Each structure stands twice: as C-alpha cells, then as structure tokens.
Amino acid sequence: MSTATGAKRLTTSAMIASFADPGQRTANSPFGHALAALAEQDPRVVGLTADLGKYTDMHIFAKAHPERFFQMGMAEQLLLGAAAGMAEVGLIPFASTYSVFAARRAYDFLCLDIAEPNLNVNVIGGLPGLTTGYGPSHQATEDIAIFRGMPNLTIVDPCDSVDIEQAVPQLAASDGPTYLRLLRGRVPTVLDEYDYTFRLGKAAVLRGGNDVVFVSSGLMTMRALQAAEELARHNVDVAVVHTPTIKPFDAETVLAEVDSDRLVVTLENHTVVGGLFETVASAVVRAGIGRRVVPIALPDAFLDAGALPTLHEKYGLATGTVVAKVLEELASTTPS
C-alpha cells in the first residue's frame, strides 16, 4: 500500500515483530529449530507455551515432538508452575510466552517456584523491548530491570540467529533457571561474519577501535556494528563489545575495553533504567574506574504504538540515530 505521495506505508505487527533490514540475511525461527534439534539428542527436553506457540516459534518444536509439547492456554502462572514441576522430576522445560507476561504477570511463580529452588527451567520471552509496535501492553521495555534482582536467574539478550541457535543447548545444560529475550520469525544473521561463538556468561570483542567503545546487547549489537561501519566514513574508529549475557555479567571483558581514554557508549533495546547501561555503570564504579558512560537506550516511559522503523528512529535505536549521537558526543568533548 502507498500513501498519496507515493511513499511506502509502514506497518507493524505484534506477531511478526521482525526488525531485519530489507535484503538482510535472515534465518527463519532459529529458536524453534534449535530446540527441536536439541530434543532429538536429549529426551529430557520438553516445550510449553501459554497459547503463543506460533508467536514464539514454539510451534516448530510442537510439530517435531508433539508428545513432548504442552499447551497451557492463557495462564502464565500455570505455565511456569507446570514447568517447575517438570524440572523437579528431571525434565528440561523450555516455557515460552511474551516477555511482558513472564515479567509482569508471572514474576512470583518464576521467583518462588523456579528460582528459589534453582530449577533448570528456561523461560523464553517473546517481543522484548521495542520489537513490536503494539504499544505498552506488548512492549517489554523493562523486563531486564524486573528480573536482574532475582537470585539464581541467568538473563540472555541475543543479537541474532547465531546467538539463539548456539544459546539453546547451553541454556539446557546450565544449572538453574534462565530467561532468554527471544527474537523470532525472520531473525537477522550477523555474528557469523565476526569469528564469534556464543559462550554463556561471556562477552566478546567483535571489533577493535581507537576512538569509541560500544558495549551492546540484543539487537542493538547489530545496530552497533552497522553504526561502526558508518562512523568509519567519518574517520571515527569504533570497537564493539557484545554482551549477550546480562546476568551473570562478564565485567572482566567489558572493563578491559572500558578502561581507556575512548568514549564509552552502551546500546540496548531496553529502558535506560535497570538494564545494560546500569549494569556497566555499576561495574565501572565497583572497579574504581573514573569513566563516563553514555547510554543509548529506550526512555523511562511508556512508548507509542506504530511501525517499528518509525519507532526505532523516534526512540534512538536506529543506526542513523546512533551515529548522530556519537558524533554529537565526540564534538562536545573535543577541545575547540
């Protein structure tokens, strides 16, 4: 559909929630395929969802392993309570719902049924941050902030299909509960170009740079890499550190890059409150490093509904807005 001016009309969908650029390489439903493949090797793996199988890519697993798939209906507390019971008897459950429901609606069940007894339950949260244009009812912009204070819970914010495919078996093998911020549908494939391997609990330096250090997680690592390429055309040399595990946080790797005279910028698909920025800033203070950290994050506000490209531009997650922010910061710190 086109507007009267001939420009393409932007649309949005909570169900598709793809942030892939036109023509970008993608993998279809990497989580669902990775989980189905893992279940071929491990009979303990089971999948559950709260009426959102198709929209969290759990339908791939359900088709491959129907005898190990459990549809719990629109009852998120029941979803996590049942997953806890399965883990108690030695199964390895992956339970999927939207991030807003896992974080806001079923927090107590995750905390007391799963995290307190330290059970191996893997919670898969769809539509994290600004990956849907359906507004505050679906945009889980504060899920990391909600979950960071929960003891025993590992939090993973993957960048792309490579992260997701490699994370799934490592989540299953890890002790205790995990929370994965799911990217579903057509998920970009980015990290295979950077000699990268996902390691649970570890950050990775994807590229070096002399002027700026980007510390990023989730889809913003893709944007960080794109912005680094664009900034090179402005003669700005940018390093990118990808931190797919938010908790436990790999402070050693990150601080080794932060402790320099370069501009430090964090990039996250999450509110500026309680996420990657505050995780990095806390690590910097604890280490006694006198460094300023500049956040690129979503505002502490309920966001608008709309098309994802428009929303990413408005709230500063688009590549162009990242580039502009860095150039502005460099200009303000350069002696006249």
N, C-alpha and C positions, 0 to 999 in steps of 0.2 A: 504494500500500500504506500502511496506517496501523498505528500501534502500538496497544497495548492501551488507552492513554489517549486515543486518537483523534487524536493529533498526526501530521502527515505525516512519514513516514520519509524521511530524507535519504539519497540515494545518490550514488555517484560513478562516473565512467568516465574512463579514460585517453584513450579515443578521442574522446569528445565535448568534454570539457575546456572547457565554456562557463562563464564567470563572470558572464553577463548577469543582471541583476535581473529578477524577474517583471514583465512588461509593458513592459520597456525596449525602445526601438527598436534593432534589430539589422540587420546585413547578412550574408547567407549567403556564406561562403567568399570574402571580399574579395580575399585574395591570389591564389587560383586564377583568379578572373575578371579581375583586373588584369593578371596575367601573360599570360593568353590574349589579352586586348585588346592588350597591348604587342606580342605576337608577330604580330598582324595588321599592325602598322606596321613591324616590324623583322624581316627574315628571319634575322637572326643569332641571335635568341633561341632557346635550347633549354632543355628541362627534364629533370632527372634526379632519381631518388629511390632510396633503399635499402629497397625493399619497404614503403614507407609513403606511397604516393601518396594513398590515400583519407584518411589521417590527418594529412596536411599540406596538404590541399586541392590538391595537385598533380594529382589526377585530373581536375579541371576543365580544366587545360591539356592533359592527355593526350587527353581526348575531343575537344578543339577542334583539336589539332595532333598527331595520332598519329605522323606521320612525324618529328617533332622531339622526341619523348619517349623517354627511355631508362630502363628498369627494370633497376637494377644488382643487385637481390637484397640479401640481408642481409650487405652487405660495404661498410662505411662508408669504409674506406681506399680501396677501388676506386672508390667514388662520387666522392671528391674528386680522386683521381688522374686519372680519366677526365675530370672537369670541367676540370682543369688542362690536359690535352691539347687539349680543345676550345677553350679560351681561347687557347692557343698558336697555333691556326690561324685565329683571328679570330672565333670564335663568342662569344656572351654566355650562358654557362650559369648557370642557377639550380638549385642542388642542394639537395634537401630531405631531412631526416631529423629525428629527435628531438634536441633540444639536448644531452641527456646523451651521445648517441653522437658528435655533432660535437665536443663539447668534451673528453670523456674518452677516447674510443676512437680518434678520427682526428686528434688535435691535430697530430702530427708531419707528417702529409700536408698539412694545411692550412698549416702553418708553412713547410715547405721546398718543397713543390710549387707553392704558390699565393702565399703572402705574400712569400717571399723574392724571387721574380721579379716580384712586383707585378702579378699577372694579374687580369683582370676576371672573377672568379668570385664569385657571390653565394650564400652559404650560408644556407639557410633552416632555422632551428631550431625545431621544434615543442615544446610543453609546457615553456616556460621558467618557472623559478621554481615558484610554487605555483599552477599551472594544471591540475594533476591530483592526484587523491587516491591514486595508486597507490604512494606511498612513495618512498624514496631511489633506487630503480632507475630511476625515471622523472622525478623532480623535479630539474630542473637549477637548483638554487638557487645554484650557484657559477660558472655559465658566464661571466658578465662578468668575474669575478675571474680566471678562467683566461685569457681572451682579451685583457684590457686591455694586457698586456705584450707582445703580438705586434706587431712593427713592420708598418706599412702597412695594418693591418686596421681598417676602419671598423665601428663597432658601433651598431646602431639598435634601440631598445626602444620600439615604437609603443604608443600608448594605445588606439586603436580602429580601426574600419574606414576612417575618413577618412585617418588616418596611413598605413595599409597601402596603400590604393589609390593615394595620391599618392607614396608612397615607392618603389614598384616601378620606375617609369620612371626615377626619379632614381638609384636604385642601378645600373640598367643603364647609365646614361650616365656614371657616375663612373669615374674611373681606379682601378685596384687592387681588392682583394677587400673584400667586405662580409659582415657577419654580422647577420641580422635575427632578432630574437626573435619568432617567429610566434605570433599569436593566430588561431585557426582555428575553423571551424564557424560558429555564430551569434555574431558579434562585435558588441559594442555600437557604436552610432553616437552620438558625444558631441560631438566638437570642431566640428561644423558650426554649433553654436549660439554660437561664440565668435569669429567672423570670423577663422578660423585657416586657414593654409596650411602644409603641411609643407615645410620647406626643409632639405635635408641639411646637417648640421653646425651648425644653428642652433637655439637655444632660443626660446621665445615666452612673453611675459607674457599669460596668458589673462584675468586679472582683477587689479585693484589692491586694496590693503587696507592699513590703517594700523597694525594690531596684530601680525600674524603673516605670515611669508612661507613658503609651501610651495614647495619645489623638488622636482619629481616626474618620474618617467618611467614608461613602460609603463602597465599597467592601473591603477597607483596614481595616475596623473593623474586618472582618472575618480573614484577614491575621494577624492582631494584636493578636487576640485570639489564633490562631494557633501558632504564634511565642512565645506567653507567655507560652504555654504548652511546647514547645521545650526548651525555656530558663530555665524552671524549672529543666530540666535534667542537666543544667549547674549550678544549685544552684543559679539561679537568679530569684527573686520573682517580678513579673510584675503586676501592676494594669492596667486596661483597661477602659478608659472613652470614650464612644461612643457619638459623636456629630452629629446626623443626620440633625439637622437644623443649617445651616451655618449662616443664617441671618433671624431673629434676633438671635444673638449668646448668649448662656447661659453661660456667663462669670462667674457667681457666682459658679455654679457647677464645672466648669473646674478649676478655680483658687483655689478653696478649695483643689483640688488634686495637682495642680502645686506648691503651696506654701509650699514646703518641701525641704529636702536635697536629694531627689531622682533625678535620671537622667530623664529629661523630653524629650519625643520624640513625634513628630506629624507624622501621617501617612495619606496620601491622594492620591487618584487617580486623580491627577491634577498637573499642573505645580507648582513649588516651588514659583512662583510669583503670589501673589494676592489671594491665596486660604486659606486653613485651617491654614497652618503654620503662615502666616502673620496675620491672624485673632487672633490666640492665642498669638503671639508675641506682637501684639498691645495691647491686653487685659492685658498682663503681665506688659508692660511698663506703661500703664494708671493707673494700680493699685499700681505702685511703688515697684513691686516685683523684686528683683535682681536675676533672674534666667536665665540660658542659656537654650535655646530651640533648640533641634536638629531636623531638618526636614528630613523625608523620603518622597520624592515626585518625580514627573517627572521633568526632566531638563527643563530649559528655552531654548527650541529648538524644531524644527520640527522633529518628531520621524520617525523611519523607519517603513516600512511595513513588515509583516511576521506573523508567528503563535504566538498567544497570550502567550503561556507558554515561548517561547523563548524571546519575548519582555518584559515580566514581569521580567524575570531573568536579561536581559540586563539593564533595567532601574530601577531595585531595588525594584520592588513591590512584588516579590515572597517571600514566607515565609522564605526560606533559606537565602536570601539576607538580610532580616530584622534582623534575628538572628545574622548574621555575623556583621552587622553594630552596633548592640547593644553591642556585645561582644568587638568589637574594641573600641567603645566609653568608655566602662567601664574600659578596660585595660589602655587606655590613661589617665584616671583620677584617677587611683589607685596609691597611692604613692609606689615607688619602695623600 
